[in-house]
Amino acid sequence: MEKVIQTKSFQFALRIIKLCNYLQTTKHEFIMAKQLLRCGTSIGANVAESEHAQSRADFCSKLNIALKEAAETDYWLRLLHEASYLNETEFQSVYADCKEIERLLASIVKTVKI
């Protein structure tokens, strides 16, 4: 399961980088794009850190942080959509990936805590 989240979070980070570049160059939106870039790429960074956790508690902590970053990413995506920076098609595509990552992380964290 962890390899799946590693791959998906890395691919998601690449999508976020491209989306933020689009927001900055095409829509001239810099503030929210920077926030989205920070949290959207942080998911994968925390997942990567969890690979070298010192303990089960450290592993769970890193994935909990990744889950919180995914929730923040969810927020910024919804805000950008509602503010008309992302059309429905752009939003639905990236938002579906975000929600999938949130579900995967929540499942892993729940399993590890048991």
Backbone atoms as SQL, in Angstrom:
CREATE TABLE atoms (id INTEGER PRIMARY KEY, chain TEXT, resi INTEGER, resn TEXT, atom TEXT, x REAL, y REAL, z REAL);
INSERT INTO atoms VALUES
  (1, 'A', 1, 'MET', 'N', 0.832, -1.204, 0.000),
  (2, 'A', 1, 'MET', 'CA', 0.000, 0.000, 0.000),
  (3, 'A', 1, 'MET', 'C', 0.869, 1.257, 0.000),
  (4, 'A', 2, 'GLU', 'N', 1.975, 1.228, 0.748),
  (5, 'A', 2, 'GLU', 'CA', 2.801, 2.423, 0.844),
  (6, 'A', 2, 'GLU', 'C', 3.399, 2.817, -0.508),
  (7, 'A', 3, 'LYS', 'N', 3.769, 1.821, -1.341),
  (8, 'A', 3, 'LYS', 'CA', 4.322, 2.142, -2.663),
  (9, 'A', 3, 'LYS', 'C', 3.292, 2.876, -3.525),
  (10, 'A', 4, 'VAL', 'N', 2.037, 2.512, -3.371),
  (11, 'A', 4, 'VAL', 'CA', 0.970, 3.179, -4.117),
  (12, 'A', 4, 'VAL', 'C', 0.910, 4.650, -3.717),
  (13, 'A', 5, 'ILE', 'N', 0.934, 4.934, -2.432),
  (14, 'A', 5, 'ILE', 'CA', 0.844, 6.322, -1.974),
  (15, 'A', 5, 'ILE', 'C', 2.092, 7.105, -2.361),
  (16, 'A', 6, 'GLN', 'N', 3.230, 6.443, -2.371),
  (17, 'A', 6, 'GLN', 'CA', 4.461, 7.127, -2.799),
  (18, 'A', 6, 'GLN', 'C', 4.341, 7.563, -4.256),
  (19, 'A', 7, 'THR', 'N', 3.912, 6.659, -5.104),
  (20, 'A', 7, 'THR', 'CA', 3.779, 6.954, -6.528),
  (21, 'A', 7, 'THR', 'C', 2.710, 8.015, -6.773),
  (22, 'A', 8, 'LYS', 'N', 1.541, 7.840, -6.168),
  (23, 'A', 8, 'LYS', 'CA', 0.435, 8.775, -6.388),
  (24, 'A', 8, 'LYS', 'C', 0.757, 10.168, -5.854),
  (25, 'A', 9, 'SER', 'N', 1.396, 10.254, -4.698),
  (26, 'A', 9, 'SER', 'CA', 1.706, 11.574, -4.140),
  (27, 'A', 9, 'SER', 'C', 2.785, 12.282, -4.961),
  (28, 'A', 10, 'PHE', 'N', 3.726, 11.524, -5.521),
  (29, 'A', 10, 'PHE', 'CA', 4.758, 12.117, -6.376),
  (30, 'A', 10, 'PHE', 'C', 4.128, 12.634, -7.675),
  (31, 'A', 11, 'GLN', 'N', 3.292, 11.819, -8.299),
  (32, 'A', 11, 'GLN', 'CA', 2.613, 12.229, -9.529),
  (33, 'A', 11, 'GLN', 'C', 1.703, 13.432, -9.280),
  (34, 'A', 12, 'PHE', 'N', 1.048, 13.436, -8.118),
  (35, 'A', 12, 'PHE', 'CA', 0.188, 14.557, -7.758),
  (36, 'A', 12, 'PHE', 'C', 1.013, 15.835, -7.605),
  (37, 'A', 13, 'ALA', 'N', 2.179, 15.727, -6.994),
  (38, 'A', 13, 'ALA', 'CA', 3.053, 16.896, -6.832),
  (39, 'A', 13, 'ALA', 'C', 3.431, 17.465, -8.194),
  (40, 'A', 14, 'LEU', 'N', 3.717, 16.606, -9.148),
  (41, 'A', 14, 'LEU', 'CA', 4.032, 17.083, -10.498),
  (42, 'A', 14, 'LEU', 'C', 2.845, 17.820, -11.114),
  (43, 'A', 15, 'ARG', 'N', 1.645, 17.283, -10.918),
  (44, 'A', 15, 'ARG', 'CA', 0.436, 17.955, -11.422),
  (45, 'A', 15, 'ARG', 'C', 0.261, 19.322, -10.771),
  (46, 'A', 16, 'ILE', 'N', 0.509, 19.385, -9.474),
  (47, 'A', 16, 'ILE', 'CA', 0.365, 20.642, -8.739),
  (48, 'A', 16, 'ILE', 'C', 1.372, 21.671, -9.240),
  (49, 'A', 17, 'ILE', 'N', 2.600, 21.245, -9.494),
  (50, 'A', 17, 'ILE', 'CA', 3.619, 22.159, -10.018),
  (51, 'A', 17, 'ILE', 'C', 3.153, 22.746, -11.348),
  (52, 'A', 18, 'LYS', 'N', 2.647, 21.881, -12.229),
  (53, 'A', 18, 'LYS', 'CA', 2.176, 22.346, -13.536),
  (54, 'A', 18, 'LYS', 'C', 0.949, 23.249, -13.395),
  (55, 'A', 19, 'LEU', 'N', 0.058, 22.897, -12.487),
  (56, 'A', 19, 'LEU', 'CA', -1.132, 23.715, -12.261),
  (57, 'A', 19, 'LEU', 'C', -0.749, 25.093, -11.735),
  (58, 'A', 20, 'CYS', 'N', 0.174, 25.140, -10.800),
  (59, 'A', 20, 'CYS', 'CA', 0.592, 26.434, -10.238),
  (60, 'A', 20, 'CYS', 'C', 1.297, 27.284, -11.284),
  (61, 'A', 21, 'ASN', 'N', 2.071, 26.654, -12.141),
  (62, 'A', 21, 'ASN', 'CA', 2.702, 27.385, -13.242),
  (63, 'A', 21, 'ASN', 'C', 1.635, 27.988, -14.151),
  (64, 'A', 22, 'TYR', 'N', 0.605, 27.201, -14.459),
  (65, 'A', 22, 'TYR', 'CA', -0.523, 27.682, -15.263),
  (66, 'A', 22, 'TYR', 'C', -1.229, 28.854, -14.572),
  (67, 'A', 23, 'LEU', 'N', -1.482, 28.708, -13.276),
  (68, 'A', 23, 'LEU', 'CA', -2.175, 29.768, -12.540),
  (69, 'A', 23, 'LEU', 'C', -1.375, 31.067, -12.556),
  (70, 'A', 24, 'GLN', 'N', -0.061, 30.950, -12.443),
  (71, 'A', 24, 'GLN', 'CA', 0.777, 32.143, -12.405),
  (72, 'A', 24, 'GLN', 'C', 0.955, 32.772, -13.784),
  (73, 'A', 25, 'THR', 'N', 1.193, 31.949, -14.796),
  (74, 'A', 25, 'THR', 'CA', 1.472, 32.516, -16.123),
  (75, 'A', 25, 'THR', 'C', 0.215, 32.895, -16.889),
  (76, 'A', 26, 'THR', 'N', -0.847, 32.124, -16.760),
  (77, 'A', 26, 'THR', 'CA', -2.066, 32.373, -17.536),
  (78, 'A', 26, 'THR', 'C', -3.091, 33.204, -16.779),
  (79, 'A', 27, 'LYS', 'N', -3.292, 32.884, -15.510),
  (80, 'A', 27, 'LYS', 'CA', -4.318, 33.560, -14.718),
  (81, 'A', 27, 'LYS', 'C', -3.759, 34.712, -13.878),
  (82, 'A', 28, 'HIS', 'N', -2.446, 34.815, -13.820),
  (83, 'A', 28, 'HIS', 'CA', -1.767, 35.851, -13.036),
  (84, 'A', 28, 'HIS', 'C', -2.177, 35.809, -11.559),
  (85, 'A', 29, 'GLU', 'N', -2.353, 34.615, -11.062),
  (86, 'A', 29, 'GLU', 'CA', -2.686, 34.398, -9.647),
  (87, 'A', 29, 'GLU', 'C', -1.440, 33.845, -8.967),
  (88, 'A', 30, 'PHE', 'N', -0.892, 34.609, -8.014),
  (89, 'A', 30, 'PHE', 'CA', 0.369, 34.243, -7.394),
  (90, 'A', 30, 'PHE', 'C', 0.223, 33.795, -5.940),
  (91, 'A', 31, 'ILE', 'N', -0.611, 34.446, -5.176),
  (92, 'A', 31, 'ILE', 'CA', -0.718, 34.169, -3.746),
  (93, 'A', 31, 'ILE', 'C', -1.292, 32.773, -3.489),
  (94, 'A', 32, 'MET', 'N', -2.473, 32.507, -4.049),
  (95, 'A', 32, 'MET', 'CA', -3.093, 31.197, -3.830),
  (96, 'A', 32, 'MET', 'C', -2.298, 30.090, -4.519),
  (97, 'A', 33, 'ALA', 'N', -1.702, 30.413, -5.666),
  (98, 'A', 33, 'ALA', 'CA', -0.885, 29.422, -6.371),
  (99, 'A', 33, 'ALA', 'C', 0.301, 29.003, -5.509),
  (100, 'A', 34, 'LYS', 'N', 0.903, 29.958, -4.825),
  (101, 'A', 34, 'LYS', 'CA', 2.052, 29.643, -3.961),
  (102, 'A', 34, 'LYS', 'C', 1.611, 28.767, -2.781),
  (103, 'A', 35, 'GLN', 'N', 0.463, 29.065, -2.207),
  (104, 'A', 35, 'GLN', 'CA', -0.070, 28.263, -1.109),
  (105, 'A', 35, 'GLN', 'C', -0.350, 26.832, -1.579),
  (106, 'A', 36, 'LEU', 'N', -0.960, 26.722, -2.749),
  (107, 'A', 36, 'LEU', 'CA', -1.266, 25.410, -3.319),
  (108, 'A', 36, 'LEU', 'C', 0.015, 24.635, -3.613),
  (109, 'A', 37, 'LEU', 'N', 0.998, 25.316, -4.154),
  (110, 'A', 37, 'LEU', 'CA', 2.286, 24.678, -4.455),
  (111, 'A', 37, 'LEU', 'C', 2.929, 24.132, -3.184),
  (112, 'A', 38, 'ARG', 'N', 2.906, 24.919, -2.124),
  (113, 'A', 38, 'ARG', 'CA', 3.529, 24.514, -0.872),
  (114, 'A', 38, 'ARG', 'C', 2.877, 23.260, -0.295),
  (115, 'A', 39, 'CYS', 'N', 1.563, 23.287, -0.148),
  (116, 'A', 39, 'CYS', 'CA', 0.901, 22.144, 0.492),
  (117, 'A', 39, 'CYS', 'C', 0.760, 20.954, -0.453),
  (118, 'A', 40, 'GLY', 'N', 0.536, 21.204, -1.733),
  (119, 'A', 40, 'GLY', 'CA', 0.356, 20.116, -2.685),
  (120, 'A', 40, 'GLY', 'C', 1.606, 19.284, -2.910),
  (121, 'A', 41, 'THR', 'N', 2.771, 19.921, -2.821),
  (122, 'A', 41, 'THR', 'CA', 4.024, 19.179, -2.963),
  (123, 'A', 41, 'THR', 'C', 4.500, 18.616, -1.630),
  (124, 'A', 42, 'SER', 'N', 4.040, 19.184, -0.550),
  (125, 'A', 42, 'SER', 'CA', 4.422, 18.720, 0.784),
  (126, 'A', 42, 'SER', 'C', 3.869, 17.330, 1.089),
  (127, 'A', 43, 'ILE', 'N', 2.757, 16.980, 0.465),
  (128, 'A', 43, 'ILE', 'CA', 2.167, 15.653, 0.689),
  (129, 'A', 43, 'ILE', 'C', 3.206, 14.578, 0.373),
  (130, 'A', 44, 'GLY', 'N', 3.737, 14.622, -0.831),
  (131, 'A', 44, 'GLY', 'CA', 4.719, 13.629, -1.253),
  (132, 'A', 44, 'GLY', 'C', 6.009, 13.686, -0.463),
  (133, 'A', 45, 'ALA', 'N', 6.417, 14.890, -0.073),
  (134, 'A', 45, 'ALA', 'CA', 7.646, 15.027, 0.718),
  (135, 'A', 45, 'ALA', 'C', 7.492, 14.329, 2.070),
  (136, 'A', 46, 'ASN', 'N', 6.339, 14.472, 2.690),
  (137, 'A', 46, 'ASN', 'CA', 6.104, 13.812, 3.972),
  (138, 'A', 46, 'ASN', 'C', 5.961, 12.300, 3.814),
  (139, 'A', 47, 'VAL', 'N', 5.360, 11.872, 2.726),
  (140, 'A', 47, 'VAL', 'CA', 5.282, 10.437, 2.445),
  (141, 'A', 47, 'VAL', 'C', 6.694, 9.883, 2.269),
  (142, 'A', 48, 'ALA', 'N', 7.541, 10.606, 1.541),
  (143, 'A', 48, 'ALA', 'CA', 8.930, 10.172, 1.348),
  (144, 'A', 48, 'ALA', 'C', 9.679, 10.100, 2.677),
  (145, 'A', 49, 'GLU', 'N', 9.461, 11.084, 3.536),
  (146, 'A', 49, 'GLU', 'CA', 10.094, 11.065, 4.863),
  (147, 'A', 49, 'GLU', 'C', 9.651, 9.863, 5.679),
  (148, 'A', 50, 'SER', 'N', 8.401, 9.472, 5.529),
  (149, 'A', 50, 'SER', 'CA', 7.870, 8.345, 6.306),
  (150, 'A', 50, 'SER', 'C', 8.584, 7.038, 5.980),
  (151, 'A', 51, 'GLU', 'N', 9.181, 6.957, 4.797),
  (152, 'A', 51, 'GLU', 'CA', 9.903, 5.751, 4.399),
  (153, 'A', 51, 'GLU', 'C', 11.081, 5.471, 5.320),
  (154, 'A', 52, 'HIS', 'N', 11.605, 6.508, 5.927),
  (155, 'A', 52, 'HIS', 'CA', 12.775, 6.365, 6.796),
  (156, 'A', 52, 'HIS', 'C', 12.455, 6.735, 8.235),
  (157, 'A', 53, 'ALA', 'N', 11.227, 6.452, 8.605),
  (158, 'A', 53, 'ALA', 'CA', 10.782, 6.765, 9.967),
  (159, 'A', 53, 'ALA', 'C', 11.596, 5.972, 10.982),
  (160, 'A', 54, 'GLN', 'N', 11.792, 6.566, 12.136),
  (161, 'A', 54, 'GLN', 'CA', 12.579, 5.938, 13.195),
  (162, 'A', 54, 'GLN', 'C', 11.758, 4.945, 14.006),
  (163, 'A', 55, 'SER', 'N', 10.453, 5.076, 13.933),
  (164, 'A', 55, 'SER', 'CA', 9.572, 4.201, 14.701),
  (165, 'A', 55, 'SER', 'C', 8.201, 4.173, 14.032),
  (166, 'A', 56, 'ARG', 'N', 7.363, 3.313, 14.539),
  (167, 'A', 56, 'ARG', 'CA', 5.979, 3.242, 14.046),
  (168, 'A', 56, 'ARG', 'C', 5.253, 4.568, 14.307),
  (169, 'A', 57, 'ALA', 'N', 5.521, 5.153, 15.487),
  (170, 'A', 57, 'ALA', 'CA', 4.906, 6.441, 15.835),
  (171, 'A', 57, 'ALA', 'C', 5.389, 7.547, 14.896),
  (172, 'A', 58, 'ASP', 'N', 6.675, 7.545, 14.555),
  (173, 'A', 58, 'ASP', 'CA', 7.228, 8.539, 13.636),
  (174, 'A', 58, 'ASP', 'C', 6.626, 8.362, 12.247),
  (175, 'A', 59, 'PHE', 'N', 6.487, 7.114, 11.812),
  (176, 'A', 59, 'PHE', 'CA', 5.871, 6.794, 10.526),
  (177, 'A', 59, 'PHE', 'C', 4.449, 7.349, 10.477),
  (178, 'A', 60, 'CYS', 'N', 3.690, 7.077, 11.521),
  (179, 'A', 60, 'CYS', 'CA', 2.309, 7.540, 11.594),
  (180, 'A', 60, 'CYS', 'C', 2.245, 9.074, 11.619),
  (181, 'A', 61, 'SER', 'N', 3.166, 9.687, 12.335),
  (182, 'A', 61, 'SER', 'CA', 3.211, 11.144, 12.426),
  (183, 'A', 61, 'SER', 'C', 3.456, 11.776, 11.055),
  (184, 'A', 62, 'LYS', 'N', 4.408, 11.246, 10.305),
  (185, 'A', 62, 'LYS', 'CA', 4.708, 11.786, 8.973),
  (186, 'A', 62, 'LYS', 'C', 3.503, 11.652, 8.039),
  (187, 'A', 63, 'LEU', 'N', 2.822, 10.506, 8.116),
  (188, 'A', 63, 'LEU', 'CA', 1.655, 10.318, 7.252),
  (189, 'A', 63, 'LEU', 'C', 0.476, 11.170, 7.706),
  (190, 'A', 64, 'ASN', 'N', 0.381, 11.431, 8.999),
  (191, 'A', 64, 'ASN', 'CA', -0.649, 12.354, 9.491),
  (192, 'A', 64, 'ASN', 'C', -0.401, 13.767, 8.974),
  (193, 'A', 65, 'ILE', 'N', 0.855, 14.167, 8.934),
  (194, 'A', 65, 'ILE', 'CA', 1.203, 15.484, 8.387),
  (195, 'A', 65, 'ILE', 'C', 0.847, 15.530, 6.907),
  (196, 'A', 66, 'ALA', 'N', 1.157, 14.453, 6.176),
  (197, 'A', 66, 'ALA', 'CA', 0.807, 14.380, 4.754),
  (198, 'A', 66, 'ALA', 'C', -0.702, 14.491, 4.572),
  (199, 'A', 67, 'LEU', 'N', -1.454, 13.840, 5.450),
  (200, 'A', 67, 'LEU', 'CA', -2.919, 13.899, 5.384),
  (201, 'A', 67, 'LEU', 'C', -3.415, 15.325, 5.628),
  (202, 'A', 68, 'LYS', 'N', -2.823, 16.017, 6.584),
  (203, 'A', 68, 'LYS', 'CA', -3.208, 17.404, 6.848),
  (204, 'A', 68, 'LYS', 'C', -2.880, 18.308, 5.660),
  (205, 'A', 69, 'GLU', 'N', -1.744, 18.062, 5.019),
  (206, 'A', 69, 'GLU', 'CA', -1.371, 18.838, 3.832),
  (207, 'A', 69, 'GLU', 'C', -2.338, 18.551, 2.682),
  (208, 'A', 70, 'ALA', 'N', -2.792, 17.305, 2.571),
  (209, 'A', 70, 'ALA', 'CA', -3.783, 16.954, 1.541),
  (210, 'A', 70, 'ALA', 'C', -5.101, 17.683, 1.800),
  (211, 'A', 71, 'ALA', 'N', -5.485, 17.782, 3.063),
  (212, 'A', 71, 'ALA', 'CA', -6.708, 18.506, 3.412),
  (213, 'A', 71, 'ALA', 'C', -6.572, 19.996, 3.067),
  (214, 'A', 72, 'GLU', 'N', -5.400, 20.560, 3.303),
  (215, 'A', 72, 'GLU', 'CA', -5.179, 21.965, 2.949),
  (216, 'A', 72, 'GLU', 'C', -5.202, 22.139, 1.425),
  (217, 'A', 73, 'THR', 'N', -4.620, 21.200, 0.713),
  (218, 'A', 73, 'THR', 'CA', -4.635, 21.236, -0.745),
  (219, 'A', 73, 'THR', 'C', -6.076, 21.206, -1.254),
  (220, 'A', 74, 'ASP', 'N', -6.873, 20.340, -0.660),
  (221, 'A', 74, 'ASP', 'CA', -8.306, 20.241, -0.966),
  (222, 'A', 74, 'ASP', 'C', -8.955, 21.623, -0.833),
  (223, 'A', 75, 'TYR', 'N', -8.663, 22.318, 0.253),
  (224, 'A', 75, 'TYR', 'CA', -9.218, 23.651, 0.511),
  (225, 'A', 75, 'TYR', 'C', -8.845, 24.645, -0.594),
  (226, 'A', 76, 'TRP', 'N', -7.543, 24.723, -0.920),
  (227, 'A', 76, 'TRP', 'CA', -7.092, 25.688, -1.923),
  (228, 'A', 76, 'TRP', 'C', -7.663, 25.379, -3.296),
  (229, 'A', 77, 'LEU', 'N', -7.783, 24.092, -3.631),
  (230, 'A', 77, 'LEU', 'CA', -8.380, 23.732, -4.919),
  (231, 'A', 77, 'LEU', 'C', -9.837, 24.181, -4.991),
  (232, 'A', 78, 'ARG', 'N', -10.588, 23.943, -3.910),
  (233, 'A', 78, 'ARG', 'CA', -11.998, 24.370, -3.888),
  (234, 'A', 78, 'ARG', 'C', -12.103, 25.884, -3.983),
  (235, 'A', 79, 'LEU', 'N', -11.229, 26.581, -3.280),
  (236, 'A', 79, 'LEU', 'CA', -11.243, 28.043, -3.297),
  (237, 'A', 79, 'LEU', 'C', -10.919, 28.580, -4.695),
  (238, 'A', 80, 'LEU', 'N', -9.897, 28.015, -5.326),
  (239, 'A', 80, 'LEU', 'CA', -9.540, 28.444, -6.677),
  (240, 'A', 80, 'LEU', 'C', -10.674, 28.178, -7.664),
  (241, 'A', 81, 'HIS', 'N', -11.374, 27.086, -7.478),
  (242, 'A', 81, 'HIS', 'CA', -12.505, 26.759, -8.343),
  (243, 'A', 81, 'HIS', 'C', -13.641, 27.756, -8.123),
  (244, 'A', 82, 'GLU', 'N', -14.004, 27.969, -6.882),
  (245, 'A', 82, 'GLU', 'CA', -15.108, 28.892, -6.571),
  (246, 'A', 82, 'GLU', 'C', -14.790, 30.331, -6.976),
  (247, 'A', 83, 'ALA', 'N', -13.509, 30.680, -6.978),
  (248, 'A', 83, 'ALA', 'CA', -13.102, 32.030, -7.384),
  (249, 'A', 83, 'ALA', 'C', -12.901, 32.122, -8.900),
  (250, 'A', 84, 'SER', 'N', -13.246, 31.059, -9.616),
  (251, 'A', 84, 'SER', 'CA', -13.188, 31.000, -11.083),
  (252, 'A', 84, 'SER', 'C', -11.781, 31.032, -11.672),
  (253, 'A', 85, 'TYR', 'N', -10.798, 30.595, -10.910),
  (254, 'A', 85, 'TYR', 'CA', -9.451, 30.435, -11.458),
  (255, 'A', 85, 'TYR', 'C', -9.300, 29.077, -12.132),
  (256, 'A', 86, 'LEU', 'N', -10.134, 28.112, -11.719),
  (257, 'A', 86, 'LEU', 'CA', -10.144, 26.786, -12.335),
  (258, 'A', 86, 'LEU', 'C', -11.545, 26.513, -12.859),
  (259, 'A', 87, 'ASN', 'N', -11.639, 26.103, -14.117),
  (260, 'A', 87, 'ASN', 'CA', -12.954, 25.748, -14.631),
  (261, 'A', 87, 'ASN', 'C', -13.344, 24.366, -14.095),
  (262, 'A', 88, 'GLU', 'N', -14.544, 23.951, -14.379),
  (263, 'A', 88, 'GLU', 'CA', -15.071, 22.700, -13.816),
  (264, 'A', 88, 'GLU', 'C', -14.225, 21.489, -14.214),
  (265, 'A', 89, 'THR', 'N', -13.823, 21.421, -15.449),
  (266, 'A', 89, 'THR', 'CA', -13.026, 20.284, -15.931),
  (267, 'A', 89, 'THR', 'C', -11.656, 20.246, -15.253),
  (268, 'A', 90, 'GLU', 'N', -10.984, 21.388, -15.207),
  (269, 'A', 90, 'GLU', 'CA', -9.661, 21.457, -14.552),
  (270, 'A', 90, 'GLU', 'C', -9.783, 21.065, -13.085),
  (271, 'A', 91, 'PHE', 'N', -10.786, 21.611, -12.436),
  (272, 'A', 91, 'PHE', 'CA', -10.990, 21.346, -11.013),
  (273, 'A', 91, 'PHE', 'C', -11.284, 19.881, -10.745),
  (274, 'A', 92, 'GLN', 'N', -12.249, 19.307, -11.448),
  (275, 'A', 92, 'GLN', 'CA', -12.670, 17.925, -11.175),
  (276, 'A', 92, 'GLN', 'C', -11.521, 16.937, -11.332),
  (277, 'A', 93, 'SER', 'N', -10.697, 17.148, -12.308),
  (278, 'A', 93, 'SER', 'CA', -9.587, 16.240, -12.576),
  (279, 'A', 93, 'SER', 'C', -8.585, 16.213, -11.414),
  (280, 'A', 94, 'VAL', 'N', -8.104, 17.365, -11.027),
  (281, 'A', 94, 'VAL', 'CA', -7.094, 17.421, -9.967),
  (282, 'A', 94, 'VAL', 'C', -7.716, 17.167, -8.591),
  (283, 'A', 95, 'TYR', 'N', -8.952, 17.587, -8.399),
  (284, 'A', 95, 'TYR', 'CA', -9.625, 17.390, -7.114),
  (285, 'A', 95, 'TYR', 'C', -9.863, 15.902, -6.845),
  (286, 'A', 96, 'ALA', 'N', -10.211, 15.158, -7.887),
  (287, 'A', 96, 'ALA', 'CA', -10.411, 13.710, -7.729),
  (288, 'A', 96, 'ALA', 'C', -9.118, 13.037, -7.263),
  (289, 'A', 97, 'ASP', 'N', -7.995, 13.459, -7.814),
  (290, 'A', 97, 'ASP', 'CA', -6.700, 12.909, -7.387),
  (291, 'A', 97, 'ASP', 'C', -6.411, 13.260, -5.928),
  (292, 'A', 98, 'CYS', 'N', -6.723, 14.484, -5.559),
  (293, 'A', 98, 'CYS', 'CA', -6.501, 14.923, -4.178),
  (294, 'A', 98, 'CYS', 'C', -7.337, 14.086, -3.205),
  (295, 'A', 99, 'LYS', 'N', -8.607, 13.901, -3.527),
  (296, 'A', 99, 'LYS', 'CA', -9.488, 13.118, -2.652),
  (297, 'A', 99, 'LYS', 'C', -9.021, 11.666, -2.554),
  (298, 'A', 100, 'GLU', 'N', -8.524, 11.102, -3.650),
  (299, 'A', 100, 'GLU', 'CA', -8.015, 9.730, -3.617),
  (300, 'A', 100, 'GLU', 'C', -6.812, 9.631, -2.675),
  (301, 'A', 101, 'ILE', 'N', -5.919, 10.594, -2.747),
  (302, 'A', 101, 'ILE', 'CA', -4.750, 10.605, -1.868),
  (303, 'A', 101, 'ILE', 'C', -5.189, 10.762, -0.413),
  (304, 'A', 102, 'GLU', 'N', -6.155, 11.628, -0.160),
  (305, 'A', 102, 'GLU', 'CA', -6.678, 11.786, 1.200),
  (306, 'A', 102, 'GLU', 'C', -7.223, 10.457, 1.735),
  (307, 'A', 103, 'ARG', 'N', -7.994, 9.761, 0.917),
  (308, 'A', 103, 'ARG', 'CA', -8.565, 8.468, 1.341),
  (309, 'A', 103, 'ARG', 'C', -7.473, 7.434, 1.607),
  (310, 'A', 104, 'LEU', 'N', -6.481, 7.366, 0.730),
  (311, 'A', 104, 'LEU', 'CA', -5.384, 6.418, 0.918),
  (312, 'A', 104, 'LEU', 'C', -4.616, 6.700, 2.206),
  (313, 'A', 105, 'LEU', 'N', -4.287, 7.967, 2.415),
  (314, 'A', 105, 'LEU', 'CA', -3.542, 8.340, 3.621),
  (315, 'A', 105, 'LEU', 'C', -4.353, 8.047, 4.881),
  (316, 'A', 106, 'ALA', 'N', -5.630, 8.384, 4.869),
  (317, 'A', 106, 'ALA', 'CA', -6.486, 8.128, 6.032),
  (318, 'A', 106, 'ALA', 'C', -6.539, 6.634, 6.329),
  (319, 'A', 107, 'SER', 'N', -6.628, 5.820, 5.292),
  (320, 'A', 107, 'SER', 'CA', -6.674, 4.370, 5.458),
  (321, 'A', 107, 'SER', 'C', -5.366, 3.838, 6.037),
  (322, 'A', 108, 'ILE', 'N', -4.240, 4.311, 5.521),
  (323, 'A', 108, 'ILE', 'CA', -2.936, 3.858, 6.021),
  (324, 'A', 108, 'ILE', 'C', -2.763, 4.257, 7.472),
  (325, 'A', 109, 'VAL', 'N', -3.074, 5.509, 7.794),
  (326, 'A', 109, 'VAL', 'CA', -2.928, 5.993, 9.174),
  (327, 'A', 109, 'VAL', 'C', -3.804, 5.178, 10.124),
  (328, 'A', 110, 'LYS', 'N', -5.025, 4.931, 9.716),
  (329, 'A', 110, 'LYS', 'CA', -5.948, 4.150, 10.552),
  (330, 'A', 110, 'LYS', 'C', -5.406, 2.733, 10.768),
  (331, 'A', 111, 'THR', 'N', -4.898, 2.120, 9.730),
  (332, 'A', 111, 'THR', 'CA', -4.349, 0.772, 9.816),
  (333, 'A', 111, 'THR', 'C', -3.117, 0.722, 10.719),
  (334, 'A', 112, 'VAL', 'N', -2.238, 1.716, 10.595),
  (335, 'A', 112, 'VAL', 'CA', -1.016, 1.741, 11.394),
  (336, 'A', 112, 'VAL', 'C', -1.319, 1.957, 12.873),
  (337, 'A', 113, 'LYS', 'N', -2.326, 2.759, 13.174),
  (338, 'A', 113, 'LYS', 'CA', -2.679, 3.042, 14.572),
  (339, 'A', 113, 'LYS', 'C', -3.261, 1.840, 15.292),
  (340, 'A', 114, 'ILE', 'N', -3.846, 0.911, 14.544),
  (341, 'A', 114, 'ILE', 'CA', -4.504, -0.261, 15.172),
  (342, 'A', 114, 'ILE', 'C', -3.471, -1.186, 15.766);
